[in-house]
Amino acid sequence: MSKTQFTNTTRTLSPRRILGLIVAFSVFAILLSSVSNLFTKHRAIRAHISELKRDKEVLDEKYQTVTSLNEYIETDDGREYVLRDKYRMIRQGEGLIVVTDKDTEGVVDKKRPALRRFWDSIRRGLGFSQ
């Protein structure tokens, strides 16, 4: 009997092979899921680390500002600034000047009679300025 290159034997899938394929696919799926979860956690941790680094930079800047302010407050000029600004203290003999952005139209002119002031305010209200 001579052997031929192609044989007519067909391979059938045995239950043992099917079970092996199912187990192999399940293990692959579980490993892939685990790797995916680890990658997601890794990205979240990296983002959190970068956020913490930014927060540290902001806190370092605030620390430098507070340190320099404390050094300034320890000087005589700094103490005077705090007393004048925070506690509104003035030296003896100094006065207080108030500067406003409002117009002085609201100031009542006592030299004019009340009736004249009344009609002047009506004219200003109607748009007829003096």
Backbone as CSV, one residue per row, in Angstrom:
resi,resn,N_x,N_y,N_z,CA_x,CA_y,CA_z,C_x,C_y,C_z
1,MET,0.808,-1.148,0.000,0.000,0.000,0.000,0.871,1.239,0.000
2,SER,0.538,2.131,-0.836,1.346,3.337,-0.946,0.683,4.481,-0.185
3,LYS,1.520,5.298,0.382,0.997,6.437,1.147,0.805,7.610,0.193
4,THR,-0.256,8.266,0.372,-0.514,9.447,-0.443,-0.303,10.701,0.410
5,GLN,-0.197,11.777,-0.296,0.062,13.024,0.416,-1.149,13.450,1.230
6,PHE,-2.286,13.326,0.726,-3.498,13.725,1.427,-4.228,12.490,1.881
7,THR,-4.579,12.549,3.120,-5.365,11.428,3.618,-6.789,11.894,3.803
8,ASN,-7.678,11.036,3.773,-9.089,11.377,3.876,-9.596,11.308,5.320
9,THR,-8.717,11.417,6.232,-9.173,11.383,7.620,-9.609,12.772,8.029
10,THR,-10.713,12.870,8.632,-11.215,14.153,9.120,-11.058,14.175,10.632
11,ARG,-10.631,15.289,11.107,-10.463,15.435,12.545,-11.766,15.949,13.131
12,THR,-12.182,15.327,14.086,-13.389,15.768,14.774,-12.974,16.422,16.074
13,LEU,-13.750,17.364,16.493,-13.470,18.035,17.751,-14.017,17.189,18.881
14,SER,-13.118,16.770,19.678,-13.544,15.943,20.799,-14.004,16.846,21.941
15,PRO,-14.809,16.341,22.834,-15.265,17.148,23.971,-14.085,17.649,24.811
16,ARG,-13.027,16.875,24.873,-11.862,17.294,25.642,-11.205,18.524,24.997
17,ARG,-11.134,18.560,23.661,-10.570,19.702,22.961,-11.455,20.933,23.104
18,ILE,-12.734,20.760,23.011,-13.673,21.882,23.158,-13.551,22.471,24.562
19,LEU,-13.486,21.605,25.546,-13.338,22.070,26.921,-12.004,22.804,27.093
20,GLY,-10.952,22.317,26.497,-9.643,22.980,26.560,-9.679,24.353,25.920
21,LEU,-10.358,24.489,24.766,-10.484,25.789,24.105,-11.291,26.763,24.962
22,ILE,-12.343,26.280,25.559,-13.172,27.141,26.410,-12.361,27.624,27.610
23,VAL,-11.621,26.734,28.253,-10.796,27.117,29.403,-9.721,28.107,28.977
24,ALA,-9.061,27.860,27.849,-8.011,28.760,27.369,-8.584,30.140,27.059
25,PHE,-9.738,30.195,26.407,-10.377,31.470,26.099,-10.792,32.190,27.378
26,SER,-11.309,31.486,28.361,-11.728,32.089,29.629,-10.526,32.680,30.361
27,VAL,-9.415,31.942,30.410,-8.205,32.448,31.069,-7.702,33.697,30.346
28,PHE,-7.717,33.666,29.016,-7.295,34.828,28.231,-8.191,36.039,28.519
29,ALA,-9.503,35.827,28.577,-10.433,36.926,28.842,-10.220,37.499,30.251
30,ILE,-9.996,36.626,31.223,-9.765,37.103,32.596,-8.472,37.900,32.674
31,LEU,-7.418,37.424,32.042,-6.145,38.144,32.039,-6.271,39.495,31.332
32,LEU,-6.974,39.511,30.214,-7.175,40.760,29.483,-7.962,41.762,30.323
33,SER,-8.973,41.300,31.013,-9.765,42.167,31.887,-8.906,42.727,33.017
34,SER,-8.071,41.889,33.615,-7.206,42.338,34.700,-6.219,43.388,34.215
35,VAL,-5.619,43.153,33.060,-4.672,44.113,32.505,-5.384,45.434,32.202
36,SER,-6.598,45.357,31.677,-7.359,46.567,31.379,-7.648,47.347,32.657
37,ASN,-8.050,46.654,33.720,-8.323,47.335,34.990,-7.052,47.953,35.558
38,LEU,-5.929,47.242,35.465,-4.671,47.787,35.962,-4.250,49.027,35.182
39,PHE,-4.460,49.006,33.869,-4.107,50.166,33.058,-4.967,51.372,33.425
40,THR,-6.263,51.148,33.655,-7.156,52.240,34.053,-6.725,52.821,35.396
41,LYS,-6.408,51.954,36.348,-5.948,52.428,37.658,-4.623,53.168,37.530
42,HIS,-3.744,52.684,36.677,-2.449,53.326,36.470,-2.636,54.747,35.941
43,ARG,-3.531,54.918,34.955,-3.794,56.251,34.409,-4.377,57.170,35.466
44,ALA,-5.300,56.653,36.288,-5.911,57.476,37.338,-4.867,57.899,38.371
45,ILE,-3.980,57.002,38.728,-2.937,57.322,39.705,-1.974,58.357,39.133
46,ARG,-1.612,58.219,37.856,-0.720,59.203,37.224,-1.366,60.591,37.201
47,ALA,-2.671,60.645,36.887,-3.372,61.930,36.882,-3.408,62.531,38.286
48,HIS,-3.626,61.693,39.281,-3.663,62.167,40.670,-2.292,62.678,41.096
49,ILE,-1.243,62.000,40.673,0.113,62.436,41.010,0.412,63.793,40.381
50,SER,0.025,63.982,39.130,0.277,65.275,38.479,-0.541,66.381,39.146
51,GLU,-1.764,66.071,39.576,-2.585,67.052,40.290,-1.935,67.413,41.629
52,LEU,-1.402,66.429,42.320,-0.726,66.689,43.593,0.537,67.525,43.390
53,LYS,1.231,67.310,42.290,2.422,68.115,41.998,2.036,69.571,41.761
54,ARG,0.932,69.796,41.026,0.462,71.169,40.814,0.068,71.810,42.141
55,ASP,-0.631,71.061,42.989,-1.016,71.586,44.299,0.215,71.926,45.138
56,LYS,1.243,71.098,45.050,2.472,71.355,45.806,3.135,72.635,45.321
57,GLU,3.138,72.872,44.022,3.715,74.097,43.487,2.955,75.319,43.985
58,VAL,1.623,75.233,43.993,0.808,76.347,44.479,1.089,76.591,45.964
59,LEU,1.168,75.519,46.732,1.438,75.662,48.163,2.844,76.209,48.418
60,ASP,3.809,75.818,47.600,5.158,76.372,47.740,5.172,77.877,47.477
61,GLU,4.419,78.308,46.460,4.322,79.742,46.163,3.674,80.484,47.326
62,LYS,2.595,79.913,47.879,1.939,80.545,49.022,2.882,80.609,50.218
63,TYR,3.655,79.549,50.422,4.605,79.528,51.531,5.642,80.637,51.367
64,GLN,6.153,80.808,50.147,7.132,81.868,49.901,6.521,83.237,50.155
65,THR,5.264,83.425,49.725,4.589,84.705,49.927,4.408,84.985,51.409
66,VAL,3.938,84.002,52.147,3.708,84.188,53.582,5.022,84.414,54.313
67,THR,6.054,83.706,53.921,7.361,83.882,54.559,7.884,85.291,54.336
68,SER,7.786,85.782,53.107,8.263,87.139,52.831,7.400,88.181,53.547
69,LEU,6.097,87.938,53.654,5.211,88.859,54.370,5.552,88.875,55.861
70,ASN,5.814,87.712,56.431,6.202,87.649,57.844,7.507,88.384,58.088
71,GLU,8.456,88.248,57.173,9.723,88.973,57.318,9.492,90.480,57.234
72,TYR,8.572,90.908,56.367,8.260,92.339,56.254,7.566,92.843,57.514
73,ILE,6.663,92.054,58.067,5.916,92.471,59.260,6.850,92.609,60.464
74,GLU,7.936,91.869,60.491,8.873,91.959,61.604,9.645,93.281,61.610
75,THR,9.632,94.023,60.504,10.309,95.322,60.457,9.381,96.396,61.022
76,ASP,9.933,97.571,61.292,9.129,98.671,61.830,8.083,99.146,60.818
77,ASP,8.480,99.225,59.553,7.520,99.643,58.517,6.381,98.639,58.394
78,GLY,6.697,97.364,58.520,5.667,96.331,58.427,4.685,96.411,59.576
79,ARG,5.194,96.637,60.782,4.287,96.781,61.938,3.375,97.976,61.760
80,GLU,3.943,99.084,61.292,3.128,100.279,61.080,2.063,100.021,60.012
81,TYR,2.438,99.311,58.955,1.476,98.991,57.899,0.311,98.163,58.448
82,VAL,0.621,97.151,59.260,-0.437,96.306,59.815,-1.335,97.115,60.739
83,LEU,-0.752,97.933,61.593,-1.558,98.731,62.515,-2.449,99.709,61.781
84,ARG,-1.927,100.343,60.735,-2.739,101.317,59.988,-3.800,100.627,59.128
85,ASP,-3.419,99.533,58.483,-4.342,98.885,57.538,-5.395,98.032,58.250
86,LYS,-4.955,97.164,59.135,-5.880,96.225,59.754,-6.669,96.850,60.895
87,TYR,-6.008,97.609,61.730,-6.667,98.145,62.918,-7.091,99.604,62.765
88,ARG,-6.807,100.208,61.628,-7.196,101.588,61.324,-6.711,102.580,62.383
89,MET,-5.491,102.370,62.849,-4.919,103.276,63.841,-4.202,104.411,63.119
90,ILE,-4.220,105.593,63.737,-3.504,106.739,63.194,-2.643,107.330,64.291
91,ARG,-1.653,108.080,63.876,-0.794,108.751,64.845,-1.505,109.974,65.399
92,GLN,-1.050,110.407,66.526,-1.650,111.572,67.153,-1.392,112.789,66.273
93,GLY,-2.440,113.521,66.002,-2.339,114.716,65.180,-2.658,114.469,63.712
94,GLU,-2.789,113.218,63.282,-3.142,112.930,61.894,-4.659,112.983,61.739
95,GLY,-5.089,113.276,60.549,-6.515,113.309,60.254,-6.869,112.230,59.246
96,LEU,-8.157,112.124,58.976,-8.651,111.117,58.055,-9.296,111.813,56.872
97,ILE,-8.901,111.422,55.665,-9.480,111.982,54.449,-10.209,110.854,53.742
98,VAL,-11.464,111.115,53.378,-12.271,110.117,52.693,-12.404,110.533,51.242
99,VAL,-12.011,109.654,50.330,-12.099,109.914,48.896,-13.177,109.007,48.334
100,THR,-14.149,109.608,47.627,-15.227,108.818,47.032,-15.236,109.027,45.534
101,ASP,-15.853,108.095,44.828,-15.981,108.199,43.385,-17.301,108.851,42.984
102,LYS,-18.161,109.097,43.943,-19.477,109.653,43.637,-19.372,111.142,43.346
103,ASP,-20.337,111.610,42.550,-20.401,113.043,42.269,-20.870,113.784,43.511
104,THR,-20.603,115.067,43.541,-20.998,115.876,44.693,-22.379,116.473,44.509
105,GLU,-23.161,115.990,43.550,-24.498,116.533,43.325,-25.424,116.232,44.486
106,GLY,-25.150,115.170,45.201,-26.012,114.798,46.313,-25.812,115.686,47.527
107,VAL,-24.746,116.490,47.537,-24.489,117.382,48.660,-25.462,118.550,48.575
108,VAL,-26.117,118.806,49.683,-27.126,119.866,49.713,-26.430,121.202,49.892
109,ASP,-26.778,122.111,49.007,-26.234,123.463,49.090,-27.184,124.284,49.955
110,LYS,-26.729,124.659,51.131,-27.617,125.339,52.074,-27.751,126.826,51.772
111,LYS,-26.963,127.326,50.829,-27.044,128.750,50.530,-28.256,129.083,49.671
112,ARG,-28.727,128.128,48.889,-29.889,128.371,48.037,-31.153,128.027,48.811
113,PRO,-32.225,128.706,48.509,-33.495,128.392,49.187,-33.988,126.991,48.800
114,ALA,-34.820,126.421,49.646,-35.309,125.061,49.453,-36.114,124.941,48.170
115,LEU,-36.942,125.950,47.843,-37.755,125.890,46.634,-36.880,125.893,45.394
116,ARG,-35.821,126.660,45.409,-34.895,126.718,44.271,-34.197,125.351,44.101
117,ARG,-33.731,124.762,45.205,-33.090,123.443,45.132,-34.065,122.399,44.595
118,PHE,-35.350,122.508,44.989,-36.366,121.567,44.527,-36.524,121.639,43.017
119,TRP,-36.665,122.848,42.456,-36.845,122.986,41.016,-35.568,122.611,40.251
120,ASP,-34.425,122.894,40.833,-33.171,122.497,40.180,-33.060,120.969,40.103
121,SER,-33.467,120.269,41.144,-33.405,118.805,41.116,-34.399,118.232,40.103
122,ILE,-35.560,118.869,39.930,-36.516,118.421,38.907,-35.944,118.636,37.524
123,ARG,-35.329,119.789,37.281,-34.723,120.041,35.970,-33.604,119.055,35.670
124,ARG,-32.772,118.735,36.675,-31.714,117.746,36.472,-32.312,116.370,36.184
125,GLY,-33.413,116.042,36.842,-34.069,114.753,36.625,-34.645,114.639,35.225
126,LEU,-35.123,115.735,34.678,-35.684,115.735,33.318,-34.614,115.861,32.240
127,GLY,-33.392,116.116,32.643,-32.313,116.184,31.662,-31.915,117.574,31.284
128,PHE,-32.502,118.586,31.908,-32.140,119.955,31.651,-31.126,120.380,32.707
129,SER,-29.852,120.204,32.391,-28.838,120.517,33.397,-28.600,122.023,33.434
130,GLN,-28.012,122.461,34.494,-27.792,123.905,34.686,-26.622,124.390,33.895
